[in-house]
Amino acid sequence: MPAEPARGVADAPAAVLWDMDGTLVDSEKLWTVSIADTARRLGGAVSAPARAAMVGGDMAATLDILFDDLGLPRDPERQAEAASWMTERTGELFAEGLEWRPGALEALRAVAAAGWPMALVTNTQRELTEPALDAIGREFFRVSVCGDEVARGKPAPDPYLRAAELLGVDPASCLAVEDSVTGAQAAQDAGAAVLVVPCEVAVPVGPRRVQRAALSGLTADDLAAIYRVAVARPAA
């Protein structure tokens, strides 16, 4: 039996905050290609555990993991060059087409029809997010926050706190939709309720989290119910 909503909890979230890579679009697979290509350019091959640790991370964290995995010193100049090359390569892959995650477009349309404000909250830098927004539909989102626009990217709460600030809502009244360990932690630490729909990696259960296998068939009523259940799951 699902948990009962906490007293004083609104019937629906004040806003829905969407992650992008692996949540709305199946772009983690494209990042896997660009990361592997970058590793080869650096003279090595990325390991499966290192790639898994990168899921949901920002560019700085991704490069730190990559350089450590390849046994390379974290040289700022060389990492900056690798970041530039990886961004260009990922942009090429994005331009070839982004595929929706199952049910994602329908879920966006359901939330839009319900009239709830939405934000896109991603660790991907603005340079890559802009063309992705064109493909996804920027009309769905009142605001968007990218990893290179905050002091700290996910797993820090900064992107979600900034999105709530821009929307003029309390982060604790929001529902975030995430696919990764990194993203779920960021949303949780911001105080948001979290719907976790894993993509490339398993995500542990936690306070203020509800897990679902896919977005397929998700309605606004479902999201409202998920929000109420999530906020009734405080930390132990």
VEXGUNU-701941 format. One line per 10 residues: number of its first residue (from 1); their letters; for each residue x, y negated, z negated of N, C-alpha, C, O. Coordinates in steps of 0.1 Angstrom, whole numbers, plus 5000, padded with zeros to 4 digits. Each point is the difference from the previous one (the first is absolute). Example, Ala and Ser with C-alpha at 12.3 -4.5 7.8 and 13.67 -1.06 7.14 Angstrom:
2
1 = AS = 5132:5057:4922:4991:4988:5000:5009:4988:5000:5010:5000:4993  4986:4989:5014:5009:4989:5000:4992:4989:4992:5005:4989:4999
END
This chain:
236
1 = MPAEPARGVA = 5009:5012:5000:4991:4988:5000:5009:4988:5000:5009:4999:4992  4988:4991:5017:5009:4988:5000:4998:4992:4988:4990:5000:4993  5021:4992:5004:5000:4992:4988:4989:4989:5001:4997:4995:5011  4998:5001:4978:4990:4989:5000:5008:4987:5001:5011:4998:4995  4983:4992:5012:5006:4987:5001:5002:4994:4986:4992:5002:4991  5019:4990:5008:5002:4993:4988:4989:4988:4998:4996:4995:5010  5001:5002:4978:4990:4989:4998:5006:4987:5006:5011:4997:4998  4980:4996:5007:5003:4987:5006:5007:5000:5013:5003:4990:5006  4999:5022:5000:5006:5001:5013:4989:4997:5011:4989:5004:5000  5016:4988:5010:4990:4996:5011:4997:5013:5008:5007:5010:5000
11 = DAPAAVLWDM = 4981:4989:5007:4996:5011:5008:5009:5002:5012:5000:5012:5005  5007:4978:4999:5008:5001:5012:5013:4992:4998:5000:4991:4992  5010:5012:5015:5012:4992:4999:4999:4986:5006:4992:4998:5009  5015:4993:4985:5000:4986:5005:5006:4999:5014:4997:4991:5008  5013:5018:4995:5007:5000:5012:5006:5014:5002:5002:5007:4991  5000:4997:5022:5007:5012:5003:5013:4997:5007:5001:4992:5009  5010:5013:4985:5014:4997:5004:5006:5013:5007:5002:5010:4994  5001:4988:5019:5004:5012:5008:5015:5000:5002:5005:4990:5005  5001:5021:4992:5013:5003:5005:4999:5002:5015:4989:5003:5005  5023:4997:5003:4999:5001:5014:5006:5014:5004:4993:5009:5005
21 = DGTLVDSEKL = 5020:4992:4994:5007:5012:5005:4996:5013:4992:5002:5001:4988  4993:5008:5020:4995:5013:4993:4987:4999:4994:4994:5011:4997  5000:4978:5002:4986:4998:4995:4990:4997:5011:4991:5007:5002  5012:4982:5005:4991:4996:5011:5005:5006:5013:4992:5004:5008  5021:4995:4994:5006:5005:5013:5010:5011:4997:5007:5000:4989  4995:5009:5020:5009:5012:4998:5014:4996:5004:5007:5007:5008  4998:4982:4987:5013:4994:5004:5012:5006:4992:5011:4997:5004  4986:5010:4985:5012:5006:4993:5008:5009:5009:5012:5001:4999  4981:5006:5011:5006:5009:5009:5010:4991:5009:5010:5005:5004  4986:4983:4999:5008:4992:5009:5012:4995:4992:5011:4999:5005
31 = WTVSIADTAR = 4987:4997:4982:5011:4997:4992:5010:5011:4998:5012:4998:5000  4983:5015:5000:5009:5011:4999:5009:5000:5012:5012:5003:4999  4983:4994:5013:5008:5000:5012:5011:4989:4999:5011:5002:5003  4984:4986:4994:5010:4988:4999:5010:5002:4990:5012:4996:5001  4985:5010:4987:5009:5003:4990:5010:5010:5004:5012:4998:4998  4984:5013:5009:5009:5010:5005:5009:4994:5010:5012:5003:5001  4983:4989:5008:5008:4993:5010:5011:4991:4994:5011:5000:5004  4985:4993:4985:5009:4991:4993:5011:5008:4994:5012:4997:5000  4984:5015:4994:5010:5008:4993:5010:5005:5010:5012:5001:4997  4983:5004:5015:5010:5004:5010:5009:4989:5005:5012:5002:5002
41 = RLGGAVSAPA = 4983:4986:4999:5008:4989:5003:5011:4997:4990:5011:4995:5003  4986:5008:4984:5009:4999:4990:5010:5012:4998:5009:5000:4992  4988:5010:5016:5009:5011:5001:4996:5012:4991:5008:5008:4997  4979:4993:5000:4996:5011:4992:4985:5004:5003:4995:4996:5010  5000:5011:4981:4986:5005:5001:4993:4998:4986:5006:5004:4990  4982:4991:5010:4993:4998:4987:4994:5013:4996:4995:5008:5008  5006:4995:4979:4995:5012:4994:4985:4999:4998:4995:4989:4999  4998:5022:5000:4986:5000:4997:4996:4994:4987:4991:4992:4999  5017:5011:4990:4997:4993:4987:5001:4985:5001:4992:4993:4994  5019:5003:5013:5002:4985:5001:4988:4994:5007:4996:4989:4997
51 = RAAMVGGDMA = 5000:5017:5014:4989:4994:5008:4988:5000:4992:4992:4990:5000  5005:5020:4992:4988:5000:4992:5001:4989:4989:4989:4994:4997  5022:5003:4998:5002:4990:4990:4998:4986:5006:4997:4990:4993  5004:5009:5020:4999:4987:5007:4985:4996:5002:4997:4989:5003  4994:5021:4997:4986:4998:5004:4994:4989:4991:5000:5002:4988  4995:4988:5018:4993:4989:4993:5010:4989:4995:4995:4990:4995  5018:5012:5007:5010:4990:4995:5002:4989:5010:4996:5001:5012  5010:4988:4983:5003:4989:5009:5013:5003:5007:5007:5010:4998  4997:4980:5011:5012:5002:5008:5013:5001:4991:5008:5009:5002  4993:4983:4988:5012:5000:4991:5001:5014:4993:5011:5005:5000
61 = ATLDILFDDL = 4978:5000:4995:5001:5012:4993:5003:5012:5009:5007:5009:4997  4987:4990:5015:5002:5010:5010:5015:5001:5004:5005:5011:5002  5001:4978:5000:5014:5000:5004:5009:5004:4989:5010:5007:5002  4987:4990:4986:5008:5005:4988:4999:5015:5000:5011:5006:4998  4977:4999:5003:4999:5015:5000:5008:5006:5012:5006:5010:4998  4992:4984:5013:5007:5005:5012:5015:5000:4999:5007:5010:5003  4998:4979:4993:5015:4999:4998:5005:5010:4990:5011:5006:5002  4982:4995:4987:5004:5010:4989:4999:5014:5006:5009:5008:4997  4981:4995:5010:4998:5013:5006:5011:5004:5010:5005:5011:5000  5000:4979:5007:5011:5002:5010:5014:4999:4994:5010:5002:5007
71 = GLPRDPERQA = 4990:4995:4980:5013:4998:4994:5007:4988:5004:5013:4999:4999  4980:4990:5004:5006:4988:5004:4999:4990:4989:4990:4999:4993  5020:4992:5006:4999:4989:4990:4989:4990:5004:4997:4998:5012  4997:4997:4978:4989:4990:5002:5006:4986:5004:5000:4991:4992  5005:5009:5020:5006:4987:5005:4989:4991:5005:4993:5004:5010  5006:4984:4984:4989:4991:5004:5000:4997:5015:4989:4999:5006  5022:4998:5000:5001:4997:5014:4996:5012:5009:4992:4998:5010  5012:5013:4987:4997:5012:5008:4985:5004:4998:4994:5004:5009  5001:4994:4979:4986:5003:4997:4991:4990:5007:4989:5003:5006  5015:4984:4995:4992:4990:5007:5000:5003:5015:4989:4999:5006
81 = EAASWMTERT = 5022:5006:5000:5000:5004:5014:4991:5012:5002:4993:5001:5010  5008:5009:4981:4991:5011:5001:4985:4997:4999:4992:5006:5007  5005:4984:4984:4986:4996:4999:4995:4994:5012:4989:5002:5005  5020:4989:5002:4996:4994:5012:4997:5010:5011:4991:4999:5007  5018:5011:4994:4999:5010:5010:4988:5009:4998:4992:5003:5009  5005:5001:4978:4989:5008:4997:4987:4993:5003:4990:5005:5004  5009:4982:4992:4988:4992:5003:4997:4999:5015:4989:5002:5004  5022:4996:5004:4998:4999:5014:4995:5014:5006:4991:5000:5008  5015:5011:4987:4996:5013:5004:4986:5003:4996:4992:5006:5008  5004:4991:4980:4987:5002:4995:4989:4992:5008:4990:5005:5003
91 = GELFAEGLEW = 5014:4983:5000:4991:4991:5009:4998:5007:5013:4989:4999:5005  5021:5007:5001:4998:5007:5013:4990:5011:4999:4992:5002:5008  5009:5005:4981:4991:5012:4997:4986:4995:4998:4991:5006:5004  5008:4983:4988:4986:4995:4997:4994:4995:5013:4988:5002:5002  5020:4992:5007:4995:4995:5013:4994:5011:5009:4992:4998:5008  5013:5015:4990:4995:5011:5008:4986:5004:4995:4994:5008:5007  5002:4988:4982:4986:5003:4995:5000:5005:4986:5008:5008:4996  4983:4987:4996:4998:5004:4986:4987:5008:4999:4990:4996:5005  5011:5016:4989:4988:5009:4999:4994:4997:4986:5007:4999:4990  4980:5001:5010:4992:4999:4988:5002:5012:4991:5001:5011:5005
101 = RPGALEALRA = 4999:4987:4982:4999:5012:4991:4985:5004:5000:4991:4991:5003  5006:5022:4995:4986:5004:5001:4990:4992:4991:5002:4999:4988  4988:4996:5019:4990:4992:4992:5003:4986:4997:4991:4993:4994  5021:5003:5009:5004:4986:4995:4992:4989:5007:4996:4991:4993  5002:5010:5020:4993:4989:5006:4986:4999:4995:4994:4990:4998  4999:5022:5001:4987:5000:4995:4999:4995:4986:4990:4993:4996  5020:5010:4996:5000:4995:4986:5001:4984:5000:4993:4994:4992  5016:5001:5016:5001:4986:5001:4987:4993:5004:4996:4990:4995  4997:5016:5015:4987:4995:5005:4990:5001:4989:4992:4991:4999  5008:5019:4993:4990:5002:4989:5002:4989:4989:4991:4994:4995
111 = VAAAGWPMAL = 5022:5003:5002:5003:4990:4990:4996:4986:5006:4995:4991:4992  5008:5007:5020:4997:4987:5007:4985:4998:4999:4995:4989:4998  4997:5021:5005:4986:4999:5001:4994:4998:4986:4990:4993:4998  5017:5011:4991:4996:4998:4987:5003:4986:4995:4994:4995:4990  5014:4998:5018:5003:4986:4996:5011:4998:4990:5002:4989:4995  5005:5021:5002:5011:4999:4990:5013:4995:5007:5003:5004:5011  5003:4986:4983:5013:4995:5006:5011:5011:5000:5000:5008:4991  5008:4991:5019:5011:5010:5001:5013:4993:5003:5001:4989:5006  5010:5018:4989:5013:4995:5003:5008:5012:5005:4998:5011:4996  5012:4986:5012:5010:5010:5004:5012:4997:4991:5006:4989:5000
121 = VTNTQRELTE = 4999:5022:4994:5011:4998:4990:5011:5011:5004:4998:5012:4997  5013:4984:5009:5009:5009:5006:5014:4997:4996:5004:4988:4998  5005:5022:5001:5014:4997:4998:5007:4997:5013:5012:4996:5000  4982:5007:5011:5005:4997:5013:5002:4985:5002:4991:4992:4996  5020:5004:5010:5002:4985:5002:4991:4994:5010:4994:5007:5008  5004:4980:4991:4991:4993:5008:5002:5002:5015:4990:5000:5007  5023:5000:4997:5003:5002:5014:4993:5012:5006:4996:5000:5012  5003:5011:4981:4994:5012:5005:4985:5000:4996:4992:5007:5008  5004:4987:4982:4986:5000:4996:4991:4992:5009:4988:5004:5003  5017:4985:5003:4992:4992:5009:4994:5008:5012:4988:5000:5002
131 = PALDAIGREF = 5021:5007:5006:4994:5008:5011:4991:5011:4995:4991:5004:5007  5013:5002:4981:4991:5010:4995:4986:4995:4996:4990:5007:5002  5009:4981:4993:4988:4993:4997:4991:4999:5013:4988:5001:5000  5019:4996:5011:4993:4998:5013:4993:5014:5003:4989:5000:5006  5019:5011:4992:4994:5013:5003:4989:5004:4991:4991:5006:5004  5011:4991:4983:4990:5005:4990:4988:4991:5000:4989:5005:5000  5013:4982:5002:4989:4991:5000:5001:4990:4989:4995:5002:4988  5012:4987:5014:5003:4990:4989:4987:4994:4995:5000:4994:4989  4989:5007:5019:4987:4994:4995:4995:5007:4988:4991:4995:4993  5014:5017:5004:4995:5007:4988:5005:4993:4987:4994:5002:4989
141 = FRVSVCGDEV = 5018:4991:5012:5007:4996:4988:5000:4985:4998:5003:4992:5009  4993:5004:4979:5001:4985:4997:5014:4996:4998:5004:4989:5004  5004:5020:4990:5015:4997:4998:5008:5012:5003:4995:5011:5000  5018:4987:5002:5009:5011:5001:5013:4996:4992:5004:4989:5001  5002:5021:4993:5012:4998:4992:5010:5010:5005:4997:5012:5000  5015:4984:5003:5011:5009:5005:5011:5001:4990:5002:4991:4991  5006:5019:5011:5011:5003:4990:5011:4989:5000:5006:4999:4989  4995:4994:5022:5011:4990:5000:4994:4986:4996:5007:4990:5002  4981:5010:4992:4994:4987:4996:4998:4999:4985:4994:4991:4995  5011:5019:4997:5000:5000:4986:5014:5003:4994:5008:5005:5007
151 = ARGKPAPDPY = 4993:4991:4981:5014:5002:4993:5004:5015:5000:5011:5003:5002  4979:5005:4995:5002:5015:4999:4989:5007:5007:4989:4997:4998  5015:5013:5011:4991:5008:5007:4995:5011:4991:5004:5002:4989  4986:5006:5016:4996:5012:4993:5012:5009:4998:5008:5001:5009  4994:5005:4979:4990:5003:4990:4997:4989:4990:4992:5002:4991  5014:4986:5010:4997:4989:4991:4986:4996:5004:4995:5001:5011  4997:4993:4980:4987:4996:5002:4998:4987:5008:4989:4996:5004  5022:4997:4999:5000:4987:5007:4991:4999:5012:4992:4990:5001  5009:5019:5009:4991:4998:5011:4985:5000:4997:4992:4993:5006  5004:5016:4985:4986:5001:4996:4996:4988:4992:4989:4995:5001
161 = LRAAELLGVD = 5020:5000:4990:4996:4988:4992:4999:4988:5010:4991:4992:4998  5017:5007:5012:5000:4989:5009:4987:5001:5009:4994:4989:5002  5002:5023:5002:4988:5001:5008:4988:4996:4992:4991:4993:5005  5008:5011:4982:4989:4996:4991:5000:4985:4998:4989:4994:5000  5022:5000:4999:5001:4986:4998:4995:4992:5012:4993:4991:4999  5011:5014:5013:4996:4994:5012:4984:5001:5002:4994:4991:5006  5001:5020:4990:4985:5002:5001:4993:4993:4989:4987:4999:5001  5020:4997:4988:4993:4993:4989:4992:5010:4991:4990:4996:4995  5015:5016:5004:4994:5010:4991:5009:5006:4990:5013:4999:5002  4982:5006:4988:5008:5007:4990:5005:5014:5005:4991:5007:5005
171 = PASCLAVEDS = 5022:4996:4995:5004:5012:5005:4994:5012:4994:4998:5011:5006  4998:4988:4981:4993:5011:4993:4986:5003:5005:4994:5010:4997  5001:4980:5011:4986:5002:5006:5001:5006:5014:4990:5001:5007  5022:5002:4998:5002:5004:5014:5002:5015:5001:5004:5007:4990  4993:4999:5021:5003:5014:5004:5011:5000:5010:4998:4994:5011  5013:5012:4987:5011:5002:5009:4999:5014:5006:4996:5009:4994  5007:4992:5019:5000:5012:5007:5014:5003:5005:5006:4993:5007  5000:5018:4988:5014:5003:5002:5002:5015:5003:4992:5008:4998  5020:4994:5008:5003:5014:5004:5013:5005:4993:5003:5012:5001  5005:4979:4993:5013:5004:4995:5002:4998:4985:4992:4993:4994
181 = VTGAQAAQDA = 5018:5014:5001:5004:4998:4986:5003:4986:4997:4996:4994:4990  5012:5000:5019:5005:4986:4999:4988:4991:4999:4999:4991:4992  4992:5010:5018:4989:4991:5001:4990:5001:4989:4995:4990:4995  5002:5023:5001:4991:5002:4989:5005:4994:4987:4992:4995:4992  5021:5006:5006:5006:4994:4988:4999:4985:5000:4997:4994:4990  5005:5000:5021:4999:4986:5002:4986:4995:4997:4999:4990:4992  4991:5016:5014:4987:4996:4997:4995:5002:4986:4994:4992:4994  5010:5020:5000:4997:5003:4986:5006:4989:4991:4993:4996:4991  5020:5001:5011:5006:4990:4991:4995:4986:5002:5001:4992:4991  4993:5006:5020:4993:4987:5002:4987:4999:4993:4994:4989:4998
191 = GAAVLVVPCE = 5001:5023:4997:4988:5000:4993:4988:5005:5008:4989:5001:4995  5013:5002:5018:4989:5003:5009:4996:5015:4998:5008:5008:4995  4980:4995:5008:4995:5014:5002:5006:5005:5013:5002:4992:5009  5001:5021:4992:5007:5005:5011:4993:5012:5006:4998:5010:4993  4999:4990:5020:4996:5012:5007:5013:5005:5007:5005:4993:5009  4999:5019:4988:5012:5006:5006:4996:5010:5010:4992:5010:4997  5012:4988:5015:4998:5009:5012:5014:5004:5005:5004:4994:5009  5002:5017:4985:5013:5003:5004:5002:5003:5015:4991:5005:5007  5021:4991:4998:5002:5003:5015:5013:5008:5001:4998:5012:5003  5013:4983:4995:5013:5007:5002:5005:5007:4987:5006:5011:5001
201 = VAVPVGPRRV = 4990:4984:4988:5005:5006:4987:4989:5001:4990:4990:4992:5001  5012:5017:4990:4990:5001:4989:5001:4989:4990:5011:4995:4998  4978:5001:4997:5000:4989:4990:4994:5005:4987:4989:5005:5000  5018:4993:4989:4995:5005:4987:4987:4993:4996:4998:4988:5003  4994:5019:4989:4989:4993:4994:5005:4990:4989:5011:5001:4996  4980:4990:5001:5004:4989:4990:4988:4992:4996:4989:5002:5006  5013:4989:4984:4989:4992:4996:4995:4990:5011:5008:4996:5008  4979:5002:4992:4994:4991:5010:5002:5005:5015:5000:4992:5009  5002:5021:4992:5001:5006:5013:4989:5011:5003:4997:5007:4991  4999:4993:5021:4991:5011:5005:5007:5005:5013:5004:4992:5008
211 = QRAALSGLTA = 4996:5021:4994:5006:5006:5012:4989:5005:5009:4990:5005:4996  5013:4993:5017:4991:5005:5010:5009:5005:5012:5010:4995:5003  4986:5016:5003:5008:5006:5011:5001:4992:5012:5010:5000:5007  4979:4992:4996:5000:4992:5013:4990:4989:4998:4991:5000:4991  5010:4990:5018:4990:4989:5000:4988:5004:5008:4990:4993:5000  5010:5018:5007:4989:5004:5009:4987:5001:4992:4999:5006:4989  4991:4988:5016:4986:5000:4994:4998:4991:4989:4990:5000:4993  5020:4992:5004:5000:4991:4988:4990:4988:5003:5002:4993:5010  4989:5005:4981:4990:4989:5001:5003:4989:4990:5008:5003:4991  4986:4986:5010:5001:4990:4990:4995:5004:4987:5007:4997:4989
221 = DDLAAIYRVA = 4983:5011:5010:4995:5005:4988:5010:5010:4993:5002:5000:4988  5004:5008:5021:5011:5009:4995:5011:4992:4993:5005:5003:4989  4999:4986:5018:5011:4992:4995:4996:4993:4987:5008:4999:4990  4980:4996:5009:4995:4995:4987:5000:5010:4989:5004:4997:4989  4992:5015:5014:5000:5011:4990:5015:5003:4996:5003:5002:4988  5006:4999:5022:5014:5002:4997:5006:4990:4991:5007:5003:4990  4989:4984:5013:5005:4989:4992:4995:5002:4985:5008:4998:4991  4980:5005:5007:4994:5001:4987:5007:5011:4992:5003:4999:4988  4999:5013:5019:5007:5011:4993:5015:4996:4997:5004:5003:4989  5003:4991:5020:5014:4996:4998:5002:4991:4988:5009:5002:4992
231 = VARPAA = 4982:4988:5007:5002:4991:4989:4997:5006:4986:5003:4994:4990  4990:5017:5011:4997:5007:4987:5011:5010:4996:4998:5007:4990  5013:4993:5017:5011:5008:4997:5012:4992:4996:5010:4999:5007  4990:4995:4981:5011:4993:4995:5011:5009:4996:4999:5012:5000  5013:4981:4998:5012:5008:4995:4997:5007:4987:4992:4994:4992  5013:5018:5006:4998:5007:4988:5007:4993:4988:4999:5005:4989
END
